[in-house]
Amino acid sequence: MAMDLVCGMIVDENSAPAETRYDGKDYYFCADFCRQAFDTEPERYVGEAKEWGEAVDPVCGMTVKIPQAAAMSVHKDEFIYFCSVACKEKFDAAPEQVLRAIKDTEEGVGHGSPSPLEGLKSVDLPITGMSCASCVAKIEKGLKKLKGVSDAKISPRRGPRSHSNLPALGWEILSPLSGI
């Protein structure tokens, strides 16, 4: 495994979509965009180790460690990192719509009008058995399909729990999830 020095993602040398050679050493990249950026200014990327940190997936809100991101897109010359390929595909299909929804949420829906979530309660549900981002995506998708559920987020920072906005119903509404 190697690190793409432009965006910070971990790539497999055997299946990396792009590679180049600089100063006698091979470098591997997640995409041609990153290879082209490297080839333009290799000195900018070679040298001291960089701390990549974390990013928030704009589709699901999950915090992603950049080197372990499942996917990455470039939007308006900015790297966008994702927890899963499904989130990347949703973002790539309508990036402005996803970013507008984030902005609306941050600013508050309707600027003073009642929240569409009024009358719902937030519930933390313990969820076990998840081992990857795909599991998280499946559980969130399953929760969002349930009648009366307005939103569902799996938050790995809080451990294996789901944060869902549910109507004041009993646990019985969750029984359909047992098949996921």
C-alpha atoms as an extended CHARMM CRD file, in Angstrom:
* protein
*
       180  EXT
         1         1  MET       CA              0.0000000000        0.0000000000        0.0000000000  PROA      1               0.0000000000
         2         2  ALA       CA              1.1140000000        3.5430000000       -0.7140000000  PROA      2               0.0000000000
         3         3  MET       CA             -0.1460000000        6.9950000000        0.1350000000  PROA      3               0.0000000000
         4         4  ASP       CA             -1.2780000000        9.3670000000       -2.6010000000  PROA      4               0.0000000000
         5         5  LEU       CA              0.8580000000       12.3790000000       -1.6500000000  PROA      5               0.0000000000
         6         6  VAL       CA             -1.5770000000       14.8420000000       -3.2160000000  PROA      6               0.0000000000
         7         7  CYS       CA             -4.8670000000       13.9090000000       -1.5290000000  PROA      7               0.0000000000
         8         8  GLY       CA             -3.7020000000       11.6020000000        1.2780000000  PROA      8               0.0000000000
         9         9  MET       CA             -5.6480000000        8.4840000000        0.3180000000  PROA      9               0.0000000000
        10        10  ILE       CA             -4.1420000000        5.0260000000        0.7040000000  PROA      10              0.0000000000
        11        11  VAL       CA             -3.8470000000        3.2370000000       -2.6520000000  PROA      11              0.0000000000
        12        12  ASP       CA             -2.7820000000       -0.2630000000       -3.6480000000  PROA      12              0.0000000000
        13        13  GLU       CA              0.3460000000       -0.1170000000       -5.8220000000  PROA      13              0.0000000000
        14        14  ASN       CA             -0.9280000000       -3.0540000000       -7.9140000000  PROA      14              0.0000000000
        15        15  SER       CA             -4.2600000000       -1.4520000000       -8.8080000000  PROA      15              0.0000000000
        16        16  ALA       CA             -3.6040000000        2.2940000000       -8.4570000000  PROA      16              0.0000000000
        17        17  PRO       CA             -5.4000000000        4.2280000000      -11.2190000000  PROA      17              0.0000000000
        18        18  ALA       CA             -2.3410000000        6.4260000000      -11.8060000000  PROA      18              0.0000000000
        19        19  GLU       CA              1.3920000000        6.3730000000      -11.1320000000  PROA      19              0.0000000000
        20        20  THR       CA              4.5210000000        8.3230000000      -11.9700000000  PROA      20              0.0000000000
        21        21  ARG       CA              8.2520000000        8.1760000000      -11.3520000000  PROA      21              0.0000000000
        22        22  TYR       CA             10.1530000000       11.0800000000       -9.8070000000  PROA      22              0.0000000000
        23        23  ASP       CA             13.7690000000       11.2480000000       -8.7450000000  PROA      23              0.0000000000
        24        24  GLY       CA             14.1230000000        7.4620000000       -9.1630000000  PROA      24              0.0000000000
        25        25  LYS       CA             11.1090000000        6.5790000000       -7.0100000000  PROA      25              0.0000000000
        26        26  ASP       CA              7.6320000000        5.3680000000       -8.0000000000  PROA      26              0.0000000000
        27        27  TYR       CA              4.5890000000        7.2450000000       -6.6820000000  PROA      27              0.0000000000
        28        28  TYR       CA              0.9880000000        5.9980000000       -6.8290000000  PROA      28              0.0000000000
        29        29  PHE       CA             -2.2500000000        7.9970000000       -7.0030000000  PROA      29              0.0000000000
        30        30  CYS       CA             -5.9770000000        7.4850000000       -6.5740000000  PROA      30              0.0000000000
        31        31  ALA       CA             -6.7500000000        9.3550000000       -9.8220000000  PROA      31              0.0000000000
        32        32  ASP       CA             -5.1600000000       11.0770000000      -12.8030000000  PROA      32              0.0000000000
        33        33  PHE       CA             -6.0690000000       14.4380000000      -11.2410000000  PROA      33              0.0000000000
        34        34  CYS       CA             -3.7030000000       13.7520000000       -8.3340000000  PROA      34              0.0000000000
        35        35  ARG       CA             -0.9370000000       12.4300000000      -10.6190000000  PROA      35              0.0000000000
        36        36  GLN       CA             -1.1910000000       15.5550000000      -12.7900000000  PROA      36              0.0000000000
        37        37  ALA       CA             -0.9940000000       17.8080000000       -9.7290000000  PROA      37              0.0000000000
        38        38  PHE       CA              2.0760000000       15.8900000000       -8.5250000000  PROA      38              0.0000000000
        39        39  ASP       CA              3.7580000000       15.9980000000      -11.9530000000  PROA      39              0.0000000000
        40        40  THR       CA              3.2580000000       19.7860000000      -12.0890000000  PROA      40              0.0000000000
        41        41  GLU       CA              4.9790000000       20.4450000000       -8.7220000000  PROA      41              0.0000000000
        42        42  PRO       CA              6.5740000000       17.2630000000       -7.3360000000  PROA      42              0.0000000000
        43        43  GLU       CA              8.7500000000       19.1740000000       -4.8450000000  PROA      43              0.0000000000
        44        44  ARG       CA              5.5870000000       20.4410000000       -3.1820000000  PROA      44              0.0000000000
        45        45  TYR       CA              4.5380000000       16.8920000000       -2.2680000000  PROA      45              0.0000000000
        46        46  VAL       CA              7.8220000000       15.0580000000       -1.6730000000  PROA      46              0.0000000000
        47        47  GLY       CA              9.7050000000       15.5870000000        1.5340000000  PROA      47              0.0000000000
        48        48  GLU       CA              8.4340000000       15.9430000000        5.0550000000  PROA      48              0.0000000000
        49        49  ALA       CA              5.5740000000       13.7940000000        6.2900000000  PROA      49              0.0000000000
        50        50  LYS       CA              2.1840000000       15.4700000000        6.3050000000  PROA      50              0.0000000000
        51        51  GLU       CA             -0.5380000000       14.9520000000        8.9100000000  PROA      51              0.0000000000
        52        52  TRP       CA             -3.7060000000       14.4170000000        6.8620000000  PROA      52              0.0000000000
        53        53  GLY       CA             -6.3250000000       14.5390000000        9.5820000000  PROA      53              0.0000000000
        54        54  GLU       CA            -10.0310000000       14.0130000000        9.0310000000  PROA      54              0.0000000000
        55        55  ALA       CA            -12.8260000000       15.2460000000        6.7940000000  PROA      55              0.0000000000
        56        56  VAL       CA            -16.6060000000       15.1080000000        7.0000000000  PROA      56              0.0000000000
        57        57  ASP       CA            -18.4190000000       13.1860000000        4.2700000000  PROA      57              0.0000000000
        58        58  PRO       CA            -20.8710000000       15.8200000000        2.9420000000  PROA      58              0.0000000000
        59        59  VAL       CA            -23.4990000000       13.2210000000        2.0600000000  PROA      59              0.0000000000
        60        60  CYS       CA            -23.8850000000       11.2910000000        5.3220000000  PROA      60              0.0000000000
        61        61  GLY       CA            -22.0180000000       13.5290000000        7.7810000000  PROA      61              0.0000000000
        62        62  MET       CA            -19.6370000000       10.7690000000        8.8690000000  PROA      62              0.0000000000
        63        63  THR       CA            -16.1300000000       11.7980000000        9.9410000000  PROA      63              0.0000000000
        64        64  VAL       CA            -13.5660000000       10.0880000000        7.7260000000  PROA      64              0.0000000000
        65        65  LYS       CA             -9.8260000000        9.7380000000        8.3490000000  PROA      65              0.0000000000
        66        66  ILE       CA             -8.4540000000       11.0130000000        5.0570000000  PROA      66              0.0000000000
        67        67  PRO       CA             -5.9560000000        8.1930000000        4.4000000000  PROA      67              0.0000000000
        68        68  GLN       CA             -8.7220000000        5.6140000000        4.9500000000  PROA      68              0.0000000000
        69        69  ALA       CA            -11.3920000000        7.3980000000        2.8840000000  PROA      69              0.0000000000
        70        70  ALA       CA            -13.2880000000        4.9670000000        0.6510000000  PROA      70              0.0000000000
        71        71  ALA       CA            -13.5220000000        7.5140000000       -2.1580000000  PROA      71              0.0000000000
        72        72  MET       CA            -12.6400000000       11.0790000000       -3.1080000000  PROA      72              0.0000000000
        73        73  SER       CA            -13.9160000000       13.6520000000       -5.5950000000  PROA      73              0.0000000000
        74        74  VAL       CA            -12.6170000000       17.0070000000       -6.6710000000  PROA      74              0.0000000000
        75        75  HSD       CA            -15.2050000000       19.7840000000       -6.6850000000  PROA      75              0.0000000000
        76        76  LYS       CA            -14.2020000000       23.3260000000       -7.5880000000  PROA      76              0.0000000000
        77        77  ASP       CA            -10.5240000000       22.4160000000       -6.9930000000  PROA      77              0.0000000000
        78        78  GLU       CA            -11.2980000000       21.1270000000       -3.4910000000  PROA      78              0.0000000000
        79        79  PHE       CA            -10.8760000000       17.5330000000       -2.3320000000  PROA      79              0.0000000000
        80        80  ILE       CA            -14.0680000000       15.9800000000       -0.9790000000  PROA      80              0.0000000000
        81        81  TYR       CA            -13.6680000000       12.6970000000        0.9570000000  PROA      81              0.0000000000
        82        82  PHE       CA            -16.3100000000       10.0020000000        1.4180000000  PROA      82              0.0000000000
        83        83  CYS       CA            -16.9270000000        7.0720000000        3.7510000000  PROA      83              0.0000000000
        84        84  SER       CA            -18.2480000000        4.9320000000        0.8880000000  PROA      84              0.0000000000
        85        85  VAL       CA            -18.4570000000        4.7700000000       -2.8860000000  PROA      85              0.0000000000
        86        86  ALA       CA            -22.2460000000        5.1560000000       -2.5580000000  PROA      86              0.0000000000
        87        87  CYS       CA            -21.8280000000        8.5670000000       -0.8780000000  PROA      87              0.0000000000
        88        88  LYS       CA            -19.3630000000        9.6410000000       -3.5940000000  PROA      88              0.0000000000
        89        89  GLU       CA            -21.7990000000        8.6030000000       -6.3260000000  PROA      89              0.0000000000
        90        90  LYS       CA            -24.6560000000       10.4990000000       -4.6670000000  PROA      90              0.0000000000
        91        91  PHE       CA            -22.4650000000       13.6050000000       -4.3440000000  PROA      91              0.0000000000
        92        92  ASP       CA            -21.1060000000       13.3610000000       -7.9070000000  PROA      92              0.0000000000
        93        93  ALA       CA            -24.6480000000       13.0940000000       -9.3040000000  PROA      93              0.0000000000
        94        94  ALA       CA            -25.7030000000       16.4350000000       -7.7610000000  PROA      94              0.0000000000
        95        95  PRO       CA            -22.8690000000       18.1950000000       -5.8700000000  PROA      95              0.0000000000
        96        96  GLU       CA            -24.5650000000       21.5950000000       -5.7250000000  PROA      96              0.0000000000
        97        97  GLN       CA            -27.7350000000       20.0440000000       -4.3160000000  PROA      97              0.0000000000
        98        98  VAL       CA            -25.7740000000       18.2420000000       -1.5570000000  PROA      98              0.0000000000
        99        99  LEU       CA            -23.8040000000       21.3810000000       -0.6810000000  PROA      99              0.0000000000
       100       100  ARG       CA            -26.9680000000       23.5360000000       -0.7060000000  PROA      100             0.0000000000
       101       101  ALA       CA            -28.6690000000       21.1130000000        1.7140000000  PROA      101             0.0000000000
       102       102  ILE       CA            -25.6690000000       21.3660000000        4.0640000000  PROA      102             0.0000000000
       103       103  LYS       CA            -25.7570000000       25.1590000000        3.8860000000  PROA      103             0.0000000000
       104       104  ASP       CA            -29.5270000000       25.2270000000        4.5400000000  PROA      104             0.0000000000
       105       105  THR       CA            -29.0790000000       22.9490000000        7.5500000000  PROA      105             0.0000000000
       106       106  GLU       CA            -26.2770000000       25.1040000000        8.9720000000  PROA      106             0.0000000000
       107       107  GLU       CA            -28.2850000000       28.2960000000        8.4880000000  PROA      107             0.0000000000
       108       108  GLY       CA            -31.5120000000       26.8070000000        9.8070000000  PROA      108             0.0000000000
       109       109  VAL       CA            -34.3980000000       25.7430000000        7.6120000000  PROA      109             0.0000000000
       110       110  GLY       CA            -36.8090000000       28.5490000000        6.7950000000  PROA      110             0.0000000000
       111       111  HSD       CA            -35.0260000000       31.1900000000        8.9010000000  PROA      111             0.0000000000
       112       112  GLY       CA            -37.3110000000       31.2700000000       11.9170000000  PROA      112             0.0000000000
       113       113  SER       CA            -40.0860000000       29.0580000000       10.6060000000  PROA      113             0.0000000000
       114       114  PRO       CA            -40.9420000000       25.9410000000       12.5860000000  PROA      114             0.0000000000
       115       115  SER       CA            -38.5210000000       23.1050000000       12.0190000000  PROA      115             0.0000000000
       116       116  PRO       CA            -39.8280000000       20.2160000000        9.9290000000  PROA      116             0.0000000000
       117       117  LEU       CA            -38.4890000000       18.0050000000       12.7160000000  PROA      117             0.0000000000
       118       118  GLU       CA            -40.7640000000       19.5970000000       15.3180000000  PROA      118             0.0000000000
       119       119  GLY       CA            -42.7300000000       16.9450000000       17.2010000000  PROA      119             0.0000000000
       120       120  LEU       CA            -40.0720000000       14.3090000000       16.6430000000  PROA      120             0.0000000000
       121       121  LYS       CA            -37.6970000000       13.0740000000       19.2440000000  PROA      121             0.0000000000
       122       122  SER       CA            -34.0650000000       12.1540000000       18.9140000000  PROA      122             0.0000000000
       123       123  VAL       CA            -33.2390000000        8.5950000000       19.9150000000  PROA      123             0.0000000000
       124       124  ASP       CA            -29.8590000000        6.9140000000       20.3700000000  PROA      124             0.0000000000
       125       125  LEU       CA            -30.0810000000        3.2760000000       19.3750000000  PROA      125             0.0000000000
       126       126  PRO       CA            -27.3290000000        0.7630000000       20.1470000000  PROA      126             0.0000000000
       127       127  ILE       CA            -26.3480000000       -0.9880000000       16.9200000000  PROA      127             0.0000000000
       128       128  THR       CA            -23.8290000000       -3.8270000000       16.8940000000  PROA      128             0.0000000000
       129       129  GLY       CA            -22.2940000000       -6.0750000000       14.2870000000  PROA      129             0.0000000000
       130       130  MET       CA            -21.0570000000       -3.3630000000       11.9390000000  PROA      130             0.0000000000
       131       131  SER       CA            -17.5700000000       -3.8710000000       10.5460000000  PROA      131             0.0000000000
       132       132  CYS       CA            -17.2600000000       -1.4210000000        7.6430000000  PROA      132             0.0000000000
       133       133  ALA       CA            -18.5980000000        1.7420000000        6.0160000000  PROA      133             0.0000000000
       134       134  SER       CA            -20.8500000000       -0.3890000000        3.8260000000  PROA      134             0.0000000000
       135       135  CYS       CA            -22.5820000000       -1.7440000000        6.9590000000  PROA      135             0.0000000000
       136       136  VAL       CA            -23.0890000000        1.8040000000        8.2170000000  PROA      136             0.0000000000
       137       137  ALA       CA            -24.5950000000        2.8630000000        4.8780000000  PROA      137             0.0000000000
       138       138  LYS       CA            -26.9710000000       -0.1380000000        4.7940000000  PROA      138             0.0000000000
       139       139  ILE       CA            -28.2070000000        0.4690000000        8.3470000000  PROA      139             0.0000000000
       140       140  GLU       CA            -28.7220000000        4.1970000000        7.7210000000  PROA      140             0.0000000000
       141       141  LYS       CA            -30.5780000000        3.4620000000        4.4730000000  PROA      141             0.0000000000
       142       142  GLY       CA            -32.7580000000        0.8770000000        6.2320000000  PROA      142             0.0000000000
       143       143  LEU       CA            -33.5740000000        3.2670000000        9.0850000000  PROA      143             0.0000000000
       144       144  LYS       CA            -34.5000000000        6.0790000000        6.6730000000  PROA      144             0.0000000000
       145       145  LYS       CA            -37.0050000000        3.7900000000        4.9130000000  PROA      145             0.0000000000
       146       146  LEU       CA            -38.9470000000        3.1570000000        8.1230000000  PROA      146             0.0000000000
       147       147  LYS       CA            -42.2960000000        4.8660000000        8.4340000000  PROA      147             0.0000000000
       148       148  GLY       CA            -42.0370000000        7.9370000000       10.6360000000  PROA      148             0.0000000000
       149       149  VAL       CA            -38.2280000000        8.2160000000       10.5170000000  PROA      149             0.0000000000
       150       150  SER       CA            -37.1090000000       11.5940000000        9.2360000000  PROA      150             0.0000000000
       151       151  ASP       CA            -33.3500000000       11.0760000000        9.4530000000  PROA      151             0.0000000000
       152       152  ALA       CA            -30.7800000000        8.5370000000       10.5920000000  PROA      152             0.0000000000
       153       153  LYS       CA            -27.0690000000        8.9580000000       11.1680000000  PROA      153             0.0000000000
       154       154  ILE       CA            -24.5380000000        6.4150000000       12.3520000000  PROA      154             0.0000000000
       155       155  SER       CA            -21.8850000000        8.1840000000       14.3890000000  PROA      155             0.0000000000
       156       156  PRO       CA            -18.6880000000        6.1610000000       14.7960000000  PROA      156             0.0000000000
       157       157  ARG       CA            -17.3240000000        8.8110000000       17.1480000000  PROA      157             0.0000000000
       158       158  ARG       CA            -19.9770000000        7.8550000000       19.6940000000  PROA      158             0.0000000000
       159       159  GLY       CA            -19.4250000000        4.1610000000       19.2260000000  PROA      159             0.0000000000
       160       160  PRO       CA            -21.8340000000        1.7240000000       17.6030000000  PROA      160             0.0000000000
       161       161  ARG       CA            -24.9730000000        3.8230000000       17.9670000000  PROA      161             0.0000000000
       162       162  SER       CA            -27.4190000000        5.4120000000       15.6110000000  PROA      162             0.0000000000
       163       163  HSD       CA            -28.8240000000        8.8770000000       16.0950000000  PROA      163             0.0000000000
       164       164  SER       CA            -32.2740000000        9.0130000000       14.5560000000  PROA      164             0.0000000000
       165       165  ASN       CA            -35.1070000000       11.4710000000       14.5880000000  PROA      165             0.0000000000
       166       166  LEU       CA            -38.1050000000        9.2830000000       15.3180000000  PROA      166             0.0000000000
       167       167  PRO       CA            -41.7060000000       10.0310000000       16.0890000000  PROA      167             0.0000000000
       168       168  ALA       CA            -42.7550000000        9.1590000000       19.6130000000  PROA      168             0.0000000000
       169       169  LEU       CA            -43.3510000000        5.5170000000       18.7230000000  PROA      169             0.0000000000
       170       170  GLY       CA            -42.1820000000        2.3570000000       20.3740000000  PROA      170             0.0000000000
       171       171  TRP       CA            -39.2490000000        0.1440000000       19.4660000000  PROA      171             0.0000000000
       172       172  GLU       CA            -41.5590000000       -2.0450000000       17.3660000000  PROA      172             0.0000000000
       173       173  ILE       CA            -41.0520000000        0.2180000000       14.3490000000  PROA      173             0.0000000000
       174       174  LEU       CA            -37.4490000000       -1.0340000000       14.1900000000  PROA      174             0.0000000000
       175       175  SER       CA            -38.3040000000       -4.7200000000       13.6960000000  PROA      175             0.0000000000
       176       176  PRO       CA            -37.9530000000       -4.4930000000        9.8670000000  PROA      176             0.0000000000
       177       177  LEU       CA            -34.2400000000       -3.7430000000       10.3590000000  PROA      177             0.0000000000
       178       178  SER       CA            -33.5260000000       -7.2610000000       11.5640000000  PROA      178             0.0000000000
       179       179  GLY       CA            -33.2890000000       -8.4000000000        7.9280000000  PROA      179             0.0000000000
       180       180  ILE       CA            -30.6150000000       -5.8860000000        6.9080000000  PROA      180             0.0000000000
